[in-house]
Amino acid sequence: MLRLLPLFLLMACAQPQADTPNHSDSPWLILSDGSHKVCWEMAGPGEFVVEDGTLKATGGMGLLWYRAKSFKDFTLSLEWQVEAKENNSGIFVRFPNPGKDPWVAVNHGYELQICDTGGAKHDTGSVYSFKEASHMPTKEVGAWNLYEITVVGQSYTVTINGEVVNQFEGDRTLEGHIGLQNHDDGSPVRYRNIKVREL
């Protein structure tokens, strides 16, 4: 039975499993619930380790990216947790295949920041270096937060814990991959329940 698990996960990588919630007719593609990194690939230093049902960032500056599929218009939903307000990470969207270079995501996609002490355009909810968040409704350290990022054309809407915190008009590519940043300060940010609904 244990020998069949890797084959099953590889098949899931080629055809992501759909989970249709009651409130929507569109399927969610489950990229990772936090218990595995199948279909994901590391670019750059550091890594993400599977720990207690989460993907935990260690070291950096690196990028864990979902290689099985690129996305055009979508809503990305995921949960994250920090151990300190200063912890630093981010979610990258719409970047081309980075190979081994995490800076491809920085230079060609957009980063939605995680860092409650980053300052203007670098705080949680900001489109990193492009547009600051209107406010930061993050929970206390150790609690799980919910990010929802909706991308349609060049319009980006960023929601944290049910509150819209950023609306941004971009000018970069209209399709690309999704990735998670592990920062060079070693911030132990954790992720789980990463899923995408194509629009």
C-alpha positions in Angstrom: 0.0 0.0 0.0 2.8 2.4 0.9 4.5 1.8 -2.5 1.4 2.9 -4.4 1.3 6.3 -2.7 4.0 8.0 -4.7 2.4 6.8 -8.0 -1.0 8.1 -6.9 0.5 11.5 -6.0 2.3 11.7 -9.3 -1.0 11.1 -11.1 -2.6 13.8 -9.0 0.3 16.1 -10.2 -0.6 15.6 -13.8 -4.4 16.1 -13.1 -5.0 18.1 -9.9 -7.8 16.8 -7.8 -11.0 19.0 -7.8 -12.9 19.8 -4.6 -16.2 21.6 -5.3 -17.3 23.7 -2.3 -21.1 24.2 -1.8 -20.9 27.9 -2.5 -19.4 27.6 -6.0 -19.9 25.7 -9.2 -16.2 26.1 -10.2 -13.8 23.4 -8.9 -10.9 24.2 -6.6 -7.6 22.7 -7.7 -5.8 21.5 -4.6 -2.1 22.3 -5.0 -1.1 21.1 -1.5 -3.0 20.7 1.8 0.4 21.1 3.5 1.2 17.4 3.8 3.3 17.1 0.7 5.4 18.9 -2.0 4.5 16.7 -4.9 4.2 18.8 -8.1 6.3 21.5 -6.5 9.9 22.3 -7.3 12.6 24.4 -5.4 14.5 27.2 -7.1 17.4 28.8 -5.2 18.7 28.2 -1.7 16.8 27.1 1.4 13.8 24.8 1.3 10.3 24.1 2.5 10.0 21.1 4.8 6.8 19.2 5.5 6.2 19.5 9.2 3.0 18.9 11.2 0.8 19.0 8.0 2.3 22.3 6.8 4.9 23.5 4.4 7.5 25.4 6.5 10.0 27.8 5.0 13.6 27.5 6.1 16.6 29.5 4.7 16.5 31.4 1.4 16.3 33.5 -0.7 14.4 30.8 -2.5 11.2 29.9 -4.2 9.0 26.8 -4.0 6.9 26.9 -7.2 4.0 24.7 -8.5 5.4 23.3 -11.8 2.4 21.2 -12.9 0.4 24.0 -14.3 0.4 27.8 -15.1 -2.7 29.9 -14.5 -4.4 32.9 -16.3 -7.4 34.3 -14.4 -7.9 32.7 -11.0 -8.5 33.0 -7.3 -5.7 31.6 -5.1 -6.6 30.7 -1.5 -4.2 29.7 1.2 -3.6 29.8 4.9 -0.3 31.0 6.5 1.1 31.2 10.0 4.0 33.1 11.5 6.0 32.8 14.7 6.8 36.5 15.0 5.4 39.7 13.5 8.8 40.2 11.8 8.6 36.9 9.9 9.0 37.5 6.1 7.7 35.5 3.2 5.4 36.0 0.2 3.3 34.5 -2.5 4.3 34.9 -6.1 1.9 34.8 -9.0 2.1 34.8 -12.8 5.8 34.2 -13.4 7.3 32.0 -16.1 9.2 28.8 -15.4 12.1 30.0 -13.2 14.3 27.0 -13.6 16.8 27.3 -10.8 16.6 31.1 -10.5 14.1 32.5 -7.9 14.6 36.0 -9.2 12.6 35.2 -12.3 9.5 35.4 -10.1 10.6 38.7 -8.6 11.3 40.3 -12.0 8.4 38.9 -14.1 5.6 38.1 -11.6 4.1 39.9 -8.6 4.7 39.1 -4.9 1.9 39.4 -2.3 3.9 40.1 0.9 3.8 38.5 4.3 5.6 40.7 6.9 3.7 42.8 9.4 6.6 45.1 10.1 7.9 45.6 6.5 6.8 49.3 6.1 5.0 50.9 3.2 4.7 48.7 0.1 6.4 45.9 2.1 3.8 45.1 4.7 1.5 42.1 4.6 -1.1 42.6 1.9 1.1 44.8 -0.3 2.0 44.0 -3.8 5.7 44.1 -3.0 7.3 47.4 -4.0 4.3 48.3 -6.2 1.3 49.1 -4.0 0.9 49.2 -0.2 -2.1 47.6 1.6 -4.9 49.8 2.8 -4.8 48.1 6.2 -3.5 44.8 7.8 -6.2 42.6 9.4 -3.8 39.9 10.4 -4.4 37.8 13.5 -2.1 37.3 16.5 1.1 35.5 16.2 0.5 31.7 16.0 -3.0 32.0 14.5 -3.8 31.0 11.0 -4.6 33.7 8.4 -6.4 33.4 5.1 -5.1 35.0 1.9 -7.3 35.2 -1.2 -5.8 36.7 -4.3 -8.1 37.1 -7.3 -6.5 37.9 -10.7 -8.5 38.9 -13.8 -6.7 40.3 -16.7 -4.4 42.9 -15.2 -6.6 43.5 -12.1 -5.4 42.0 -8.7 -7.7 42.0 -5.7 -6.1 40.9 -2.4 -8.2 39.8 0.6 -6.9 38.9 4.1 -9.2 37.2 6.6 -12.2 38.3 4.6 -11.2 41.9 4.2 -10.1 43.5 0.9 -6.8 45.2 1.6 -5.4 45.9 -1.9 -6.6 46.4 -5.5 -3.9 46.8 -8.1 -3.6 47.2 -11.8 -0.5 45.4 -13.2 1.2 45.4 -16.6 3.1 42.1 -16.6 2.3 38.7 -18.0 -1.3 37.4 -18.2 -0.3 33.8 -17.3 2.2 32.1 -15.1 3.1 29.9 -12.1 2.4 30.2 -8.4 5.1 30.1 -5.8 6.0 30.6 -2.1 9.1 32.5 -1.0 11.5 31.4 1.7 13.3 34.5 2.9 17.1 34.7 3.5 16.4 35.7 7.1 15.2 32.1 7.7 11.6 33.2 8.8 9.7 30.0 9.7 6.5 30.9 7.9 4.1 28.0 7.4 1.5 27.3 4.7 -1.4 24.9 4.2 -4.6 24.5 2.2 -3.2 26.0 -1.0 -5.8 25.9 -3.8 -6.7 27.6 -7.0 -10.0 28.2 -8.7 -9.7 29.2 -12.4 -12.1 31.9 -13.6 
